[in-house]
Amino acid sequence: MTHDHPSPSTGEINAWATAMQSGSGPRYLRLADFIEDAVAQGALRPGERVPAQRSLAALLAVDLTTVTRGFNEARRRGLIEARGPLGTFIAAPRAELLQRVDLSMNIPPPPVGLEMDVLLREGMSRVLLRSDADLLMTYHMGGGGRADWEAGARWLRPMLGQVAPERVVVCPGAQAALAALILAFTQTGDAILAEPLMYPGLPHAAAQLGRRVEPVAGDAHGMRPDALEAACREHAARLVYLNPTLQNPTTATMPESRRLEILQVAQRCGARIVEDDPYWRFAPDAPPPLARLAPNQVCYLATLSKTLSPGLRTAYLALPDEQAHGRLLSALRAFSLMAAPLTNALATHWIEEGVAEQIFAGVKAEARERQRIAAQTLGSSAGAGIHLWYTLPRYWQARELAAAASTEGLAVAPSTAFQQGPESANAIRISLGATGEREQLQAALRKLSGLLANDRSAQAQVIV
């Protein structure tokens, strides 16, 4: 049995011919946008066959790659579907009851003006040209090789200045690096000191390794030096964790004067500082990191997951001395033999060629625009970085708001997810990077704004 699928009419062909004459941006996106608009207006209907790619390329006077990329983008949007030898057809509309929008995961937004799929293909092609594929697929030295150390030192230069490559350890992500630092510089049962609101991965790693996290009181400038000194004495603590720039979750930045005071206390108490600093590059006029002020006291951690992409699984540790370097590598080998060679080689290549800086510039520009959208939508002040901290009105509790948002298809992170010790905050962290499009983010924030304005305590007083 055969199926006869009519070819597009002359009028339809003429419509396709106008696809490249309107709109802006890359030509493959214009093609995908044309298909999306035509479907929305009913000019292209589900089940209609679209022209073959080679024929369309000739008709539009573009290369076949442009049409292929345009079709791939249209397929990603759910607009078309391939049916093998029968051809490509307009897809039936998706039936979605509720699309979940994730405002809880802190990842960088897509970079402005760059196409990550193109950068990935070009980057991997260059890596494979420059490297032996067999070597990329075998075991490597833990902590990276010379080229990786040099790339790491180059990436750390804006924060730390000149760093000897031998001080750098390449880790498979920040969480692995934190676990290795805990294992290397503490003993079972030891206390690790941190601010009361902290990155949740720290207490999780500490608990798994038989350590505990003790919160240290702070103020508007961050951890209080007097409270730190008292906690060091009380708990005999030898490790202090700080995220001093655009802190996760509060977005607070510790001023330089407070950083110097903290360093003095840590030195008196013989405590080592772990400075987790993924957001420094986003902060305008950021103070120098603690590791730049006192490189012999601080283990400095910078991950690419928050600045380029979590898919790279690459983080750089700058360690104070050779002894710390050796202890860290030994600890790291206990649970992670090496960073993935293929993505690590891509990270090294991108840093060497300046591509990483281009990506970050695009990420930073997009993050700045998303902060502006969030400020307009939620009525807050615009910040920096990839998340914001929103203090809730009195009639909402953080857990309740997060649960209510979930029923609306929104995921947000309540303050209770970050709190160690007695609750002192009633807020949510709103992450701005996980949504692919600004329009989707703005729609989600509008929905969240409506929810935040819903004073349920006032409604409960209404009697009918």
Secondary structure, DSSP 8 states (H G I E B T S, - for coil): ---------HHHHHHHHTTTTSS-S-HHHHHHHHHHHHHHHTSS-TT-B---HHHHHHHHT--HHHHHHHHHHHHHTTSEEE-GGG-EEE------S---EE-SS------TT--HHHHHHHHHHHHHHHS-HHHHTS---TT--HHHHHHHHHHHHHHHSS--GGGEEEESSHHHHHHHHHHHH--TT-EEEE-SB--THHHHHHHHTT-EEEE--EETTEE-HHHHHHHHHHHT--EEEE--SS-TTT-----HHHHHHHHHHHHHHT-EEEEE-TTGGGSTT----HHHH-TTTEEEEEESTTTT-GGG--EEEE-SSHHHHHHHHHHHHTT-----HHHHHHHHHHHHHTHHHHHHHHHHHHHHHHHHHHHHHHT----SSSEEEEE--TT--HHHHHHHHHHTTEE-EEGGGTB-SS----EEEEE-SSSSSHHHHHHHHHHHHHHHT--HHHHHT---
